[in-house]
Every structure is written in C-alpha cells, then in structure tokens.
C-alpha cells in the first residue's frame, strides 16, 4: 500500500484522526444550517450527541485499545441516546401500535444501530471500500426519499454522500488518507440511524436501507457468524471477510472494488424499485 506522505507515521495518524473529526463536524454544521430553512425544526441535532460519543470513543480506542465490553457499553448508550432524542419524530407512527410491539421495534432498532456501526468498522479494511459504500449508500437513501417527497431527508443524506465522495478521491487505491475507526464507526452509525429516522418519517422503508447496505451487512454478518460457530474470537483482527479472501486469492484491489461497487449499485436499484412499489401502493 503506497503512502504519499512526507511526515512520520505518528503525525500522519494524528492528521487523519483530526481531519475525520472535523469533516464530521463540518457535515453536521451544514445539516444544521440546511435544517434551519426547512420545516421540522432542529431534528438533525438528535444525531449529533450520539455521533460525538462514538467518534470520541473510537479516537480513544485508536490511541489506547479499549476492551470490547467498554466499547459495547458506550455504543449501546449512544444508540439509546439517539432513539430518545429522535423519539418525537416516530410518535405518530408508533402510537398506533401496541406497547409490546413498540418495545420490540425499539429493541430491534437498538441492536441494528450497534451492529451497523461495528460491522462498518469491520469492513473498513481496503482502500476505497468503506468510503464508496458511504457515497452509494447515502445517495441511495437520498434518491428514495426524494422520490417520495422527503426532500429535507434527501438533502441531508445527499450531504453525507457528498462528504464521503470527497474523501473517496484520496482514499481510493493507492490510498493516501484513511478514515480509521473514528470515520468508519461514525458512518456505520449514520447509516443505521438515518435509516431508522427515514423509516419513521415514512419516506424510506427500513428494509430498503438494509438492502442498500447489504454488501456490507451480508459480508460482515456471514463472516462473524462463521467465526462464532467455530468459537473464534469475534473482535480479534482477522482476514476472513470476502474482500480479504479475494485479495489473498490474487484479485487486484480495483477488481475487488469493481465487484463490490456493482453489488452496491444493484442493491440501490433494487431498493428503489421495490420501495417505490410499496410506498405507491402497487
């Protein structure tokens, strides 16, 4: 992996971490300014506290590795905080259901958010992969939301896709800059949280978001499931993901990326077509 960087590895690492954190803050400042001109008040602020918890935890973990139990505790806390802060936006959808069903749905949302932010981190192991998933994934959510008049949601998702797109140009092989755990866990959280919020607004079905991010969800879930069944440590570094096995078998980075990019685009296309049929009542 070629690194075009004139300074020491430590300075490069610090630069990458701070760039990622400032990009996150810049994106949310843009979202806040955008939201101030739209109906719905300051809904995007419900994302920010949880995102800062996740980004800060990942930054500290990069400096001095934390135990899996500590990381899991703070990830759950961040997910709960997000669900509490955005609860007002889902009341109109949840009020018609029984309390038991509402509790079950909240538990599913909680588990999905925690799993997504971790699996996105697991999949950030090759140049140009996680950043492209952000570009295509958030653009896919924006496309579906815009098609069903969720324009504020679409603009927010498109801003996230744009931020990932700018990063992709310096992250594509050979990578010159890497997002690290701070960026990957933050993107994973945003994918699940935005999908949850989009479903509650009635603009993007929850399953459409899962289908859009299926290339990452399937790869990570299948790999971790196999490791669990044979008793291997789940949070230990390994090279068993599909893209890692393809790389080890002789495929070039761009060949593997081509496979994943096509899968991402196909998933977005399928999600758009199926969600259009569902939301249009076909």
ABEGO torsion letter per residue (X at the ends): XBBBBABBAAAAAAAAAAAAAAAAAAAAAAAAAAAAABBGEAAAAAAAAAAAAAAAAAAAAAABBBBAAAAAAAAAAAAAAAAAAAAAAAAAAAAABBAAAAAAAAAAAAAAAAAAAAAAAAABABBGAAAAAAAAAAAAAAAAAAAAGBAAAAAAAAAAAAAAAAAAAAABOBBABBAEAAAAAAAAAAAAAAAAAAAAAGABBAAAAAAAAAAAAAAAAAAAAAAAAAGBBAABBBBABAAAAAAAAGBBAAAAAAAAAAAAAAAAAAAAAAAAAAAAGX
